[in-house]
Amino acid sequence: MSILRQIFGPSKNEIWQQLSDQLGGDFIQGGFFKGSKVEVHHEQWTITLDLYTEPSGEQSQTYTRMRAPYVNKDGFRFTIYRKGFFSELGKLLGMQDVEIGEPDFDDAFIIKGNDENRLRELFGNQNIRRLIEQQPKIYLAVRDDDGGWFKARFPEGVDELYFRVPGVVKDIGRLKALYDLFAEVLNHLCHIGSAYEDDPGIAL
């Protein structure tokens, strides 16, 4: 065993390959211009795990992200993340925070969206709340495509379920729980009439 492996443990690619094997997905080795990624098919959707980097002042920040495009039936969108100093500041500045009627969950998370009834239907799902609470850091949203040069643009009516967190996540248990969260949210969006059970036909 190499000294680096002894110090840092298995590499990100090793962990992600294990994750792919356990979920029955595909681990796609990266190259010079593209990083490695994991693609897992859940029913008609493709859930993609990868890394991306964006500028942050004079340096840059790497994020672990998971994405799943889907046909958004009614335009329902939401954002949820853990409360902190900046989220409390945002509330003081008038940012809307929807409470769903679960006191412990409402105390721990900021929830925003364009349909309060849909928010309560979605986060009324106990299993979704449990999987969200398992993530020590979370930013989960439904949003449009990234836009910009060299990025996939989605057709009209297609959005993506989107997660990101700073750093490189190599905890396989956490990644599996995140995949389970995506699967549960996508299924529940169909159940409440906010998603179609159709392949959106998007390759990330």
Backbone bond lengths (Angstrom), bond angles and torsions (degrees), N, CA, C in turn:
res aa  C-N    CA-C-N  psi(-1)  N-CA   C-N-CA  omega(-1)  CA-C   N-CA-C  phi
1 M - - - 1.469 - - 1.529 109.06 -
2 S 1.338 116.45 133.04 1.451 120.40 -178.01 1.524 110.61 -70.65
3 I 1.352 115.11 157.92 1.461 120.24 178.54 1.526 110.28 -62.67
4 L 1.345 117.62 -41.32 1.464 120.55 179.95 1.522 111.45 -62.02
5 R 1.339 116.13 -39.64 1.462 119.12 179.13 1.520 110.85 -67.04
6 Q 1.330 116.00 -37.28 1.461 119.95 177.52 1.534 110.85 -63.27
7 I 1.330 116.33 -37.77 1.468 120.38 -177.75 1.528 111.49 -78.15
8 F 1.329 116.12 -48.04 1.464 120.24 -170.96 1.527 113.95 -101.59
9 G 1.306 118.32 -9.31 1.455 120.62 -177.90 1.521 111.89 79.16
10 P 1.336 117.59 -169.80 1.467 120.90 -179.02 1.523 111.20 -60.47
11 S 1.313 116.38 151.74 1.464 121.07 179.76 1.527 110.25 -73.10
12 K 1.336 114.25 164.48 1.461 119.45 176.41 1.520 110.85 -58.06
13 N 1.334 117.48 -42.52 1.457 119.81 -178.79 1.526 112.33 -63.55
14 E 1.335 117.36 -37.63 1.465 120.21 177.86 1.527 110.72 -63.23
15 I 1.345 115.77 -45.60 1.464 119.65 -179.54 1.516 110.57 -64.97
16 W 1.322 117.11 -43.67 1.456 120.01 -178.49 1.525 111.62 -67.75
17 Q 1.329 117.71 -32.75 1.465 120.68 174.47 1.530 110.05 -63.80
18 Q 1.333 116.45 -43.01 1.469 120.40 176.63 1.523 110.92 -61.15
19 L 1.325 116.13 -43.78 1.456 120.43 178.62 1.522 110.76 -59.01
20 S 1.328 116.01 -47.06 1.455 121.09 179.48 1.521 111.27 -58.67
21 D 1.338 116.77 -43.75 1.469 120.78 179.73 1.524 110.92 -62.84
22 Q 1.326 116.71 -42.40 1.461 120.38 -177.26 1.523 112.47 -69.91
23 L 1.328 117.02 -31.00 1.465 121.17 -179.07 1.525 112.83 -93.60
24 G 1.333 116.93 -3.00 1.458 119.99 -177.98 1.511 113.40 71.46
25 G 1.347 116.45 31.12 1.459 121.49 -178.52 1.514 112.41 -102.40
26 D 1.308 115.79 -162.54 1.456 123.24 179.86 1.522 108.92 -121.78
27 F 1.331 116.39 126.06 1.457 120.87 171.52 1.517 107.37 -94.97
28 I 1.327 116.61 121.39 1.466 122.14 -176.22 1.522 108.04 -110.05
29 Q 1.311 114.99 112.21 1.464 121.22 -177.49 1.524 110.40 -66.83
30 G 1.312 116.25 133.86 1.457 120.64 -179.80 1.510 112.67 -79.38
31 G 1.311 115.22 170.76 1.448 122.12 177.69 1.515 110.53 -128.16
32 F 1.318 116.35 -153.61 1.462 120.80 -175.27 1.525 111.63 -68.05
33 F 1.336 116.56 -39.07 1.458 120.39 -175.68 1.524 113.44 -98.98
34 K 1.329 117.60 -19.45 1.458 121.06 -177.68 1.520 110.38 -127.62
35 G 1.337 115.46 140.08 1.452 120.11 177.69 1.525 111.77 -82.03
36 S 1.312 115.98 171.19 1.455 121.29 177.21 1.527 110.12 -70.36
37 K 1.320 115.75 156.71 1.460 120.20 177.86 1.519 110.25 -152.31
38 V 1.320 114.35 162.03 1.459 122.08 175.19 1.522 107.77 -117.33
39 E 1.324 116.30 131.99 1.459 121.31 175.41 1.524 108.68 -120.42
40 V 1.319 115.78 127.46 1.460 121.50 179.81 1.525 108.31 -128.22
41 H 1.322 116.41 131.83 1.462 120.60 177.83 1.520 109.14 -92.26
42 H 1.326 114.78 124.59 1.463 121.35 173.16 1.514 107.00 -118.16
43 E 1.326 115.72 107.92 1.454 122.06 -173.51 1.526 108.39 52.50
44 Q 1.352 118.87 -120.08 1.463 120.23 -176.31 1.517 113.70 -92.61
45 W 1.335 117.75 1.26 1.461 121.01 -176.41 1.521 111.49 -106.09
46 T 1.343 115.90 154.36 1.464 121.93 174.71 1.525 107.80 -113.86
47 I 1.333 115.74 121.50 1.455 123.06 179.59 1.525 107.73 -101.79
48 T 1.332 116.62 123.71 1.465 122.13 -173.67 1.523 110.52 -116.60
49 L 1.327 115.40 130.04 1.466 123.16 176.23 1.519 108.35 -111.95
50 D 1.336 117.40 128.24 1.461 120.11 176.67 1.528 109.50 -157.82
51 L 1.322 115.32 -173.52 1.460 122.50 175.56 1.520 108.93 -116.24
52 Y 1.330 116.51 152.60 1.455 119.72 167.56 1.521 108.50 -145.72
53 T 1.323 115.42 158.09 1.462 121.82 -176.66 1.517 109.24 -126.05
54 E 1.325 115.62 136.66 1.460 119.23 176.36 1.527 109.11 -132.77
55 P 1.329 117.81 151.83 1.464 120.99 -179.16 1.521 111.16 -61.16
56 S 1.331 115.95 144.67 1.463 122.13 176.01 1.526 107.25 -142.79
57 G 1.343 115.54 89.20 1.459 120.02 -174.28 1.516 110.13 68.95
58 E 1.322 116.66 -130.56 1.456 120.82 179.37 1.528 111.79 -84.85
59 Q 1.317 116.75 -7.78 1.452 120.45 179.43 1.520 109.74 -114.19
60 S 1.322 117.38 -159.99 1.458 121.02 177.49 1.521 108.62 -142.12
61 Q 1.323 115.78 158.47 1.458 122.14 -179.10 1.526 109.22 -121.33
62 T 1.328 116.03 129.25 1.458 121.62 176.24 1.520 109.58 -95.35
63 Y 1.332 115.80 136.86 1.456 121.84 179.73 1.528 109.78 -122.32
64 T 1.318 115.38 145.74 1.454 121.46 164.67 1.518 106.88 -91.00
65 R 1.326 116.68 131.75 1.464 118.80 -179.55 1.525 110.34 -135.97
66 M 1.329 114.63 155.98 1.458 122.46 173.75 1.518 106.91 -133.11
67 R 1.327 115.94 138.42 1.465 120.25 -175.87 1.527 110.26 -140.27
68 A 1.334 115.46 150.38 1.462 120.58 175.84 1.522 109.12 -150.75
69 P 1.322 118.17 102.51 1.472 119.89 175.69 1.529 110.56 -66.48
70 Y 1.333 115.98 146.65 1.462 120.49 176.39 1.520 108.79 -155.17
71 V 1.325 116.03 162.29 1.458 121.69 178.25 1.524 107.89 -81.12
72 N 1.330 115.47 112.85 1.467 122.05 -176.56 1.529 108.41 -87.71
73 K 1.303 115.56 106.69 1.470 122.08 -171.03 1.518 113.30 -66.21
74 D 1.348 117.08 -40.41 1.461 119.47 -172.16 1.522 113.94 -124.46
75 G 1.341 117.73 10.57 1.456 120.34 177.79 1.518 114.67 75.57
76 F 1.341 117.27 14.09 1.457 121.09 179.55 1.524 110.19 -67.59
77 R 1.330 115.25 130.07 1.467 120.88 177.40 1.517 109.90 -134.93
78 F 1.317 115.53 152.48 1.461 120.46 178.68 1.518 109.61 -152.56
79 T 1.321 115.41 164.02 1.460 123.85 172.15 1.519 107.50 -140.08
80 I 1.333 116.61 136.75 1.460 120.52 176.72 1.518 108.90 -139.15
81 Y 1.331 116.06 138.02 1.462 121.30 176.06 1.518 108.53 -156.75
82 R 1.315 115.74 163.29 1.459 120.30 -178.37 1.523 110.75 -69.94
83 K 1.332 115.14 147.32 1.453 120.43 178.08 1.523 110.59 -71.31
84 G 1.312 115.58 149.67 1.458 122.59 177.28 1.507 108.55 -163.24
85 F 1.324 116.12 -170.34 1.459 120.72 -177.10 1.522 111.56 -58.00
86 F 1.338 117.06 -46.86 1.461 119.57 -175.44 1.524 111.49 -71.02
87 S 1.330 117.58 -31.41 1.458 119.33 177.55 1.523 110.75 -69.48
88 E 1.339 117.13 -37.33 1.453 119.55 176.63 1.532 110.73 -66.56
89 L 1.344 116.36 -37.55 1.457 120.36 175.86 1.523 110.34 -62.47
90 G 1.344 115.81 -41.20 1.456 120.03 178.54 1.516 112.29 -60.81
91 K 1.344 117.38 -38.02 1.464 120.10 178.41 1.526 110.66 -64.81
92 L 1.334 116.64 -38.36 1.457 120.04 177.91 1.525 111.27 -64.46
93 L 1.328 116.05 -29.11 1.462 120.75 -179.39 1.530 111.75 -87.72
94 G 1.330 115.99 5.10 1.454 119.32 173.91 1.513 115.72 99.96
95 M 1.336 119.09 9.88 1.451 121.24 178.40 1.525 109.38 -67.81
96 Q 1.320 117.31 131.87 1.453 121.40 -176.97 1.523 110.74 -75.83
97 D 1.330 116.47 129.01 1.463 122.62 175.70 1.515 106.99 -123.33
98 V 1.321 116.78 116.13 1.458 121.41 -177.20 1.520 109.28 -89.70
99 E 1.315 116.86 129.16 1.459 121.32 174.72 1.519 108.91 -96.39
100 I 1.334 115.63 138.25 1.468 119.84 -174.31 1.520 112.50 -101.81
101 G 1.334 117.60 -1.36 1.452 120.30 177.88 1.509 115.10 93.72
102 E 1.343 116.89 11.53 1.468 122.28 173.81 1.529 106.16 -112.73
103 P 1.348 118.25 98.70 1.467 121.20 -168.77 1.521 115.30 -53.39
104 D 1.335 118.59 -46.94 1.466 120.56 -178.75 1.530 111.22 -63.79
105 F 1.323 115.53 -41.03 1.471 120.52 179.95 1.527 109.96 -69.17
106 D 1.323 116.90 -44.30 1.467 120.67 178.99 1.526 111.73 -61.96
107 D 1.335 116.66 -34.27 1.461 120.23 179.32 1.527 112.50 -71.37
108 A 1.335 117.14 -24.57 1.468 121.01 -173.33 1.523 113.30 -95.58
109 F 1.350 117.98 -22.46 1.458 119.91 -170.12 1.527 112.02 -131.29
110 I 1.332 114.60 149.83 1.465 123.40 167.61 1.526 106.58 -94.61
111 I 1.338 116.54 128.10 1.459 121.85 178.73 1.520 108.26 -125.61
112 K 1.331 115.92 126.11 1.464 121.56 176.49 1.527 108.81 -127.59
113 G 1.310 116.19 151.75 1.452 119.03 178.34 1.510 111.09 -174.79
114 N 1.330 115.42 175.42 1.462 119.84 -176.78 1.528 112.73 -104.44
115 D 1.355 116.74 9.06 1.458 120.02 178.04 1.530 107.78 -154.23
116 E 1.332 116.54 103.49 1.464 120.18 -175.11 1.526 111.82 -63.27
117 N 1.317 118.19 -37.58 1.461 120.12 179.54 1.523 111.44 -64.01
118 R 1.336 116.19 -42.24 1.463 120.05 177.54 1.530 110.55 -64.21
119 L 1.338 116.60 -39.23 1.466 119.92 178.51 1.524 110.83 -59.55
120 R 1.310 115.90 -44.13 1.471 119.40 -178.66 1.529 111.17 -69.55
121 E 1.337 116.86 -33.98 1.462 119.47 175.79 1.525 110.97 -65.73
122 L 1.339 116.17 -44.13 1.458 120.23 -176.67 1.533 111.36 -68.17
123 F 1.324 115.89 -52.22 1.461 119.37 -175.35 1.526 112.53 -85.30
124 G 1.338 116.25 0.58 1.446 119.60 166.81 1.518 112.30 -73.60
125 N 1.336 116.29 -13.45 1.460 122.28 176.88 1.530 109.24 -71.94
126 Q 1.328 116.73 112.72 1.457 121.44 -174.99 1.527 112.04 -61.88
127 N 1.327 117.02 -36.14 1.459 119.83 -178.71 1.527 111.18 -68.69
128 I 1.343 117.53 -36.73 1.466 120.89 176.44 1.528 109.60 -64.00
129 R 1.315 117.36 -44.96 1.467 119.85 178.69 1.532 110.90 -61.34
130 R 1.317 116.99 -42.03 1.469 120.76 -179.52 1.533 111.00 -62.01
131 L 1.322 116.87 -43.22 1.467 120.55 -178.50 1.525 111.11 -69.52
132 I 1.332 117.35 -35.05 1.463 120.66 176.02 1.525 110.18 -65.69
133 E 1.315 116.22 -43.32 1.466 120.50 -179.01 1.516 112.54 -65.09
134 Q 1.332 117.96 -22.29 1.471 121.55 178.12 1.531 112.32 -72.87
135 Q 1.322 117.17 -18.80 1.459 120.48 -178.26 1.530 109.44 -87.08
136 P 1.341 118.48 116.45 1.462 120.19 -178.86 1.529 112.98 -63.01
137 K 1.325 116.05 -32.06 1.459 122.29 173.41 1.515 107.20 -132.45
138 I 1.324 115.89 138.41 1.466 117.58 -177.92 1.517 110.79 -153.56
139 Y 1.317 114.38 137.78 1.465 122.83 166.42 1.524 104.44 -135.87
140 L 1.316 116.87 108.41 1.456 122.56 -175.78 1.513 108.20 -124.70
141 A 1.325 116.29 132.34 1.461 119.44 -175.12 1.519 110.58 -152.03
142 V 1.316 115.39 159.35 1.462 122.47 163.15 1.512 106.27 -104.82
143 R 1.330 115.77 126.91 1.462 118.96 -175.94 1.515 110.56 -149.40
144 D 1.323 115.70 169.93 1.453 122.80 177.41 1.525 108.51 -76.53
145 D 1.332 117.25 179.60 1.463 121.08 179.36 1.527 111.19 -63.30
146 D 1.350 115.58 165.80 1.466 121.62 -179.19 1.518 111.95 -65.75
147 G 1.325 116.28 -33.67 1.462 119.57 -176.83 1.522 111.37 71.98
148 G 1.306 115.59 -177.64 1.461 119.74 177.22 1.522 112.83 83.62
149 W 1.309 114.99 177.02 1.461 121.47 -179.15 1.526 110.43 -69.39
150 F 1.338 115.89 145.56 1.464 124.06 173.37 1.531 112.94 62.35
151 K 1.320 118.25 18.63 1.456 120.84 179.63 1.525 109.11 -122.32
152 A 1.327 114.73 147.05 1.459 119.56 -177.72 1.529 110.64 -65.74
153 R 1.319 114.99 133.41 1.463 119.69 172.43 1.519 107.83 -104.12
154 F 1.318 115.72 136.65 1.443 120.20 -175.75 1.525 110.48 -90.96
155 P 1.329 116.30 148.71 1.473 119.14 173.40 1.524 110.95 -65.74
156 E 1.308 115.77 164.94 1.462 121.42 176.45 1.527 109.72 -56.49
157 G 1.319 116.13 132.40 1.464 120.24 177.52 1.510 114.83 89.39
158 V 1.330 117.28 -1.30 1.466 120.96 177.86 1.531 109.51 -108.59
159 D 1.312 116.48 126.68 1.460 123.27 174.44 1.520 108.42 -122.92
160 E 1.329 117.04 -175.88 1.456 119.19 177.20 1.523 110.53 -135.57
161 L 1.324 114.83 142.59 1.456 121.30 167.06 1.520 105.93 -79.68
162 Y 1.330 117.21 128.09 1.467 121.24 -165.20 1.527 110.33 -135.70
163 F 1.318 116.37 130.20 1.466 123.48 175.48 1.515 108.86 -127.93
164 R 1.338 115.45 143.22 1.455 118.82 171.35 1.522 109.30 -150.03
165 V 1.328 115.28 154.08 1.457 121.89 176.40 1.523 107.60 -152.69
166 P 1.340 118.77 140.33 1.466 119.56 179.64 1.521 111.70 -62.51
167 G 1.338 115.50 144.67 1.455 121.09 176.22 1.519 112.81 93.88
168 V 1.321 114.78 179.86 1.466 122.77 -179.22 1.524 107.93 -105.58
169 V 1.322 116.96 115.37 1.462 121.24 -178.94 1.530 109.08 -87.41
170 K 1.344 115.50 121.23 1.460 121.41 178.86 1.528 111.89 -120.54
171 D 1.318 116.82 8.14 1.461 121.55 178.36 1.517 108.29 -82.48
172 I 1.337 116.96 107.47 1.464 119.64 -172.75 1.524 111.59 -66.19
173 G 1.333 117.61 -32.96 1.459 120.10 177.25 1.517 111.64 -64.66
174 R 1.317 116.27 -41.22 1.462 120.68 178.55 1.525 111.03 -66.00
175 L 1.322 116.83 -40.64 1.463 120.76 179.94 1.523 111.28 -67.11
176 K 1.326 117.63 -39.34 1.461 120.37 177.57 1.523 110.87 -65.03
177 A 1.348 116.65 -40.15 1.460 120.07 177.62 1.521 110.72 -64.34
178 L 1.334 116.82 -35.30 1.457 120.89 178.06 1.522 110.65 -67.12
179 Y 1.332 116.62 -42.10 1.469 119.95 175.42 1.533 110.28 -60.24
180 D 1.333 116.62 -44.28 1.465 120.28 178.65 1.527 110.90 -60.37
181 L 1.327 116.57 -37.78 1.462 120.72 178.02 1.523 110.60 -63.00
182 F 1.325 116.99 -45.75 1.464 120.45 178.70 1.527 110.68 -59.62
183 A 1.333 116.57 -46.18 1.462 120.17 -179.30 1.523 110.95 -61.40
184 E 1.326 116.47 -42.59 1.465 120.65 -178.85 1.532 111.09 -67.13
185 V 1.328 117.33 -43.34 1.469 120.27 -179.97 1.523 110.74 -64.36
186 L 1.330 118.09 -45.11 1.463 120.69 179.97 1.528 110.94 -61.29
187 N 1.326 116.37 -44.12 1.463 119.49 178.18 1.528 111.15 -62.19
188 H 1.337 116.50 -41.01 1.465 119.39 -176.57 1.525 111.09 -73.10
189 L 1.336 117.71 -32.93 1.461 119.83 174.95 1.523 110.64 -60.68
190 C 1.319 116.96 -36.81 1.469 120.18 174.53 1.524 110.41 -66.87
191 H 1.316 116.02 -41.27 1.469 121.12 -177.31 1.530 111.80 -61.94
192 I 1.329 116.92 -38.12 1.469 119.83 -177.68 1.529 112.10 -92.89
193 G 1.334 116.83 5.72 1.455 120.54 174.01 1.513 115.39 84.38
194 S 1.349 117.03 21.01 1.469 120.18 -179.01 1.525 112.86 -105.78
195 A 1.314 118.28 0.06 1.476 120.98 178.38 1.519 108.41 -145.64
196 Y 1.325 115.18 146.84 1.454 121.29 173.39 1.522 109.96 -92.62
197 E 1.319 116.21 146.61 1.466 120.35 175.60 1.540 108.35 -85.44
198 D 1.311 114.87 61.87 1.457 122.49 179.68 1.526 109.72 -126.20
199 D 1.323 116.26 150.29 1.455 121.00 172.59 1.519 108.18 -73.57
200 P 1.339 118.46 120.77 1.475 119.21 -178.82 1.521 113.57 -71.42
201 G 1.348 116.73 -12.08 1.468 119.66 177.25 1.515 114.61 69.78
202 I 1.345 116.99 32.95 1.459 122.43 -178.14 1.518 109.58 -114.29
203 A 1.329 116.71 131.12 1.466 122.49 173.10 1.520 108.75 -107.38
204 L 1.327 117.16 119.93 1.464 120.85 -179.09 1.527 110.85 -86.68
